[in-house]
Amino acid sequence: MFAAGQKEMQQMDQYTMEQLGLPGVVLMENAGAKVVEEIVSCSPCEHPKVVVLAGGGNNGGDGFVIARRLFDKGLNPLLCLMVNPKRLKGDAKIHFQVYLNRGLPIFYLQENAIEAFQGELEKADIIIDAILGTGVNGPVRPPLDLVISLVNEYKGKKLVISVDIPSGVSSDTGKVAGHAIKADKTISFVFPKKGFFLQDGPEYVGDWKAVDISVPHSIVMDLGLDLPRIITKKLVKNYLPERPQHGHKGTFGHVLVLGGSRHFVGAPIFTAKAALNSGAGLVTLAVPESIYPLAAGQNPESLFLPLPEVDGHFARAGLQELAARFRQFNSIAVGPGMGRFPDGEEWLKTFIGLLTNQPLVVDADALYLLRDELDLVRQYKGNVIFTPHPGEMARLINRTVREVEADRLGIAKTFAMEYSVYLLLKGHRSIIATPDGEIYINPFGHDALGKGGSGDVLTGLITSFLAQGTAPLKALAAASYLHARTGEAKAKVLSHYGVTPLDVIEGVREQLNLISR
């Protein structure tokens, strides 16, 4: 599955109509029919009162079909037209005329007081938002801004379903410039829209589902469109490392976790535990020697490599000893709990220069220490994985967090290609970018993962899958999905407030069982 923007959807619609010969009026009929199926399936009662809010464009045309077909289902919906009917044109005008020809009831916003409209909303069980669709650019103008505000007052009281995208949300950027519908559910046509996963989008979209309206997915290849992919359970099932029944600890790889410091003991332990719980055969935890007793006491499953230190941080004196053992490891994670220290930049620069050919995951303060030496990773040609959160990403490229969040897809893609790295840009909807310019979006995860240590768990999952022989892109996609879904599952039992990194580590095994089925 892909995610598309306004221009790409227009191209696909045009191709379907002009090259495949399927008229737009038929696509609109298909779209409305699919939305009606979803309305019926998720209705809060047997005979719901449905109010359909229709605008003047193609989204409004979908609304005309929806209202008509709801009548055919035996319901008694009310179609509320938000614009002067003289503004209707094209396929939307055709479907409006069909609705008129049926003699079905219409509430005209321009002919009624706003109080009368509000009264109709009050009677509704379900409100259908077919006002603006994917063509929004800039703030919503009056009186539609007031309409949207009134609908949002019923959030949590009525079931609000948006058609294709919540009105007021940019399909390309997710930006809301003023007012937008806060939907409980969004029924999107062909593909989810990029804006579902960017900026304000996730706050407004609610649950989403992409439905088939007879625009074949193969059009993406036919048109040569460069679209982000959506990470799904089916994709991840194919990306997980294989587990041969005759395998042993050597079969499933040896992970090296390099991290920890006097003030941050827990982070590398979370990483190591996550790697073991997701299938790694062996994990060696390399930590400053002063915290070794504490780390070993909390993580008896791991092997340990205490290294020389200065003031609770790694010292360069231990690098040669470490380098002599590099070939034992199938993947390496550096950074969890490592902290920032005076010699840190030189330590990390020397460390990277000693590497052999294992995939390397760079996380946490290692990203900070490497910020001025990014050219070092180019030589490894895609064997290095960066996992920054927005603040770390901003430091890497000397931009603000606001600038990063405003262009997550573009910044991730540009950085990955420029430095020949795999990048996982963390966030409410994480973005994965490859050195070849591919983009993947993880549509899962929520606030339950918003605790210190959560990123260290993710690093452990990535490094584990790499050690088991999974290619970097597949390891990132599988780990990101697994991490997010585990957090969601644990929140259902422990609440959104109470999920800890250790809960996620424990839950990983259950989630792997579900994915593998």
TAQUIBEL-V698274 format. One record per backbone hydrogen bond with DSSP energy under -0.5 kcal/mol. NH is the residue of the N-H (numbers start at 1). CO is the residue of the C=O. If there is no record, write none. Layout:
BEGIN
NH_CO, NH_CO
END
This chain:
BEGIN
3_228, 4_192, 9_5, 10_6, 11_7, 12_8, 13_9, 14_10, 15_11, 16_12, 17_13, 18_14, 19_15, 20_15, 22_16, 23_21, 26_23, 27_23, 28_24, 29_25, 30_26, 31_27, 32_28, 33_29, 34_30, 35_31, 36_32, 37_33, 38_34, 39_35, 40_36, 41_37, 42_38, 43_40, 48_45, 50_48, 51_126, 52_50, 52_78, 53_51, 53_128, 54_52, 54_80, 55_130, 61_57, 62_58, 63_59, 64_60, 65_61, 66_62, 67_63, 68_64, 69_65, 70_66, 71_67, 72_68, 73_69, 74_71, 75_70, 78_50, 79_105, 80_52, 80_78, 81_79, 81_107, 82_54, 82_80, 87_84, 88_85, 92_89, 93_89, 94_90, 95_91, 96_92, 97_93, 98_94, 99_95, 100_96, 101_97, 102_98, 103_100, 104_99, 107_79, 108_106, 109_81, 109_107, 111_108, 112_109, 116_113, 117_113, 118_114, 119_115, 120_116, 121_117, 122_118, 123_119, 124_120, 124_121, 125_49, 126_49, 127_159, 128_51, 128_126, 129_127, 129_161, 130_53, 130_128, 135_132, 136_133, 144_141, 145_141, 147_143, 148_144, 149_145, 150_146, 151_147, 152_148, 153_149, 154_151, 155_152, 156_158, 157_154, 158_154, 159_125, 160_158, 161_127, 161_159, 162_185, 163_129, 164_162, 164_187, 165_163, 169_166, 170_175, 174_170, 177_168, 177_175, 178_176, 179_177, 181_167, 183_181, 183_204, 184_160, 185_160, 186_207, 187_162, 188_186, 188_209, 190_211, 191_189, 192_2, 194_4, 195_171, 196_193, 197_194, 198_195, 201_198, 203_200, 204_200, 204_201, 205_201, 206_202, 207_184, 209_186, 211_188, 216_214, 219_216, 220_217, 221_218, 222_218, 223_219, 224_220, 224_221, 225_220, 227_225, 228_3, 229_439, 230_1, 231_441, 236_232, 237_233, 238_234, 239_235, 240_236, 247_244, 251_248, 252_248, 253_250, 255_282, 256_331, 257_255, 257_284, 258_256, 258_333, 259_257, 259_286, 260_336, 261_264, 262_312, 264_261, 269_265, 270_266, 271_267, 272_268, 273_269, 274_270, 275_271, 276_272, 277_273, 278_274, 279_276, 280_275, 281_252, 281_253, 282_253, 284_255, 285_283, 285_303, 286_257, 286_284, 287_285, 287_305, 289_307, 291_288, 292_288, 292_289, 295_291, 296_292, 297_293, 298_294, 298_295, 299_295, 302_299, 303_283, 305_285, 307_287, 310_313, 313_310, 315_308, 318_315, 319_316, 322_318, 323_319, 324_320, 325_322, 326_323, 328_325, 329_326, 330_254, 331_254, 332_359, 333_256, 334_361, 335_258, 338_335, 344_341, 347_343, 348_344, 349_345, 350_346, 351_347, 352_348, 353_349, 354_350, 354_351, 355_351, 355_352, 359_330, 360_383, 361_332, 362_360, 362_385, 363_334, 363_361, 365_335, 366_363, 367_364, 368_364, 369_365, 370_366, 371_368, 373_370, 376_373, 377_374, 378_375, 379_375, 379_376, 380_377, 381_378, 382_420, 383_380, 385_360, 386_422, 387_362, 393_389, 394_390, 395_391, 396_392, 397_393, 398_394, 398_395, 399_394, 404_400, 405_401, 406_402, 407_403, 407_404, 408_405, 411_407, 412_408, 413_409, 414_410, 415_411, 416_412, 417_413, 418_414, 419_415, 420_416, 421_416, 422_384, 423_433, 424_386, 425_423, 425_431, 426_388, 426_424, 431_425, 432_440, 433_423, 434_438, 437_434, 440_432, 441_229, 442_430, 443_231, 443_441, 449_446, 450_447, 451_449, 454_451, 457_453, 458_454, 459_455, 460_456, 461_457, 462_458, 463_459, 464_460, 465_461, 466_462, 467_463, 468_464, 469_466, 470_465, 475_471, 476_472, 477_473, 478_474, 479_475, 480_476, 481_477, 482_478, 483_479, 484_480, 485_481, 486_482, 487_483, 488_484, 489_485, 490_486, 491_487, 492_488, 493_489, 493_490, 494_490, 495_491, 498_494, 504_500, 505_501, 506_502, 507_503, 508_504, 509_506, 510_506, 511_507, 512_508, 513_509, 514_510, 515_511, 516_512, 517_513
END
